[in-house]
Amino acid sequence: MKNYLELSDIFHERSMEDRMADLASRFKVYRKKAKLTQLELADRSGVSYGTIKRFERTGRISLESLWQLASAVGCDDQLDRIFGEPPLTADDLRG
């Protein structure tokens, strides 16, 4: 436990590491719902076992590997929605 406050503690902003770890935790739930071990997922996805272990531990992964894993557990449609159509602004309509 840390003995000091950070700005993120005061303003409830999450660090990039916290966001990545949260993403990895959510993905792990999908993997388990698919009833796959990390080794089985590696075989099914083509992503190495080491990459999967690191991702679930740290949240660090390439976009390509993340897409392969999401596809293997059947949630790649959610990646399609990350950057949806941006909302139109008045400037867009004038152009």
Secondary structure, 3 states (H helix, E strand, C coil): CCCCCCHHHHHCCCCHHHHHHHHHHHHHHHHHHCCCCHHHHHHHHCCCHHHHHHHHHHCCCCHHHHHHHHHHHCCHHHHHCCCCCCCCCHHHHHC
